[in-house]
Amino acid sequence: MLTQRYPWCAPSRQALSGLFQAYVLEKQRQSLLDYDDLLHWMVLGLADASLASRLQARFDAVLVDEFQDSNALQHAMLKGLAPAGRGVFAVGDDAQAIYGFRGASVQSMRDYPSSCQPAARTLALTTNYRSTQCILDTANSLMSQATDTPARVLRAHDGRQGARPLLVSVADESAQSDYIIGQVLQQREAGIALKEQAVLFRTASHSDALELALMRSDIPFVKHGGLRFAEAAHVKDALALLRWSVNPRNLLAASRVLQMLPGIGPAHARSLLAHWQRSAAPTDPSLEGLHDCPVPEAAREHWPGMVRLLTSFAAAGADWHRLFDPLLGWLTPLLQARHDNAASRLADLDMLHQVALASPSLSALLADFALDPPQAGGVPGDKAHLDEDYLVLSTVHSAKGQEWHTVYLLNVADGNFPNEYATHSGAAIDEERRLLYVALTRARQALHLIEPQRYHVTHQPRLGAAHVTGARSRFLSVPVLDTLQRAGPAWEALPNARHRLPDQRRPGPRRPVPVRQSNAGRRSPGVCRRFGPIRRRPERSLPLKPPDTC
């Protein structure tokens, strides 16, 4: 991993090994698991014959979704639960394997049928119930070029042809935003709600210019990947107190709870916990010992209530729900002192109370919040939630499993599709192709692929260019282009654009033109509008396109 992904860290191999070992020991000391541990310890448990037989006896069938995104540990878990494959029903699409950067291996899914005894039956699903045939033709043509995915032709279930996807050429990212806003409003006037339209992009930062343009145009939008309910600071504070009461050795939760109190910062929290640990049993520290800690003057008013809550939740049985009212009463003055919008935050904690009422135990509540936290919160992330309709912005990874009537895909150019950091190997490029395939197949009726011709950059030399030219995506080969319809301001401005094939350039002679090298980059000879005539100093000749096609 160091050699392939983090070569600059290779000299620190020994230090990193020590860091990882210390991390594992600290997790064990605090009785904590991270997400990887959930898989790791499950696989280790299934390696024990007696425990594995008990787990296997609990299930008649094992259902697997998104099998193409499973990693080696998840594959080992499946083999441990059903060694011969009996009772396994798995669904996956190797054309949508886009999580290789998280350790997923699509080869595990491909090899699985032959590893079963007897071999598993494979059913190919080639009927698509989402997109029109023209959109599927583009997706099929794209995946026909893949070197690691079997050729597969998708057919629309109702035979609808629909309109061909648009490849929209625009001058730059500003023109890209203008085009999207115009199309979004036009679609809305035609009866297509904003929620039925989505703008997808390869990287979250690619939508920055569009977000500003949407705000200027007063078009509400949401961007997938915003703040979750369980990630709000006040909800994490309440959950930290509950986690500390269930597991007194959880020093991460303990430090967060202490820092809620006035007069206690990170350093003071560490000293208080060290004092408490010295007086408590190392294997089973008692929360009662917190009474004897040297508390700063500013926190003394809240300290007894905190200790009382911790010990009460730790000792509570089936009636643990009744302790939420005292918890909210203790948190209220702290929220009012720390936050301006305390009322809305208290409403979130009341929602937490309602969620808790449906949980059978406090441990189950905390497990649910760790593994599948609620999405909504009482504080809106932006003004879009105040509108009944809003446009959807999302990365392609976050859009997986979603669908919209109309999809706009930003920055379809080399460097974005494929990403410039994913061109180091053929496998990485193949995954980028699958990512583009996922983006294409999110659309039901209309699809717009937008390719800016220029990308503005900053921090250039004083006389340098203010933009770089966008190169056409290597995935848009001639067969793919044949399935697309060309459109956009930059395309329509060319003479006879409507009468030329998509891959034709305007004919014209190629002539050598002397150019001048300078610190400002290559410039054509002639007159600089800002600084006057440029002295001709031929150094070498480069064949350039005629000026009217540049």
Disulfide bonds with the S-S distance in Angstrom:
none
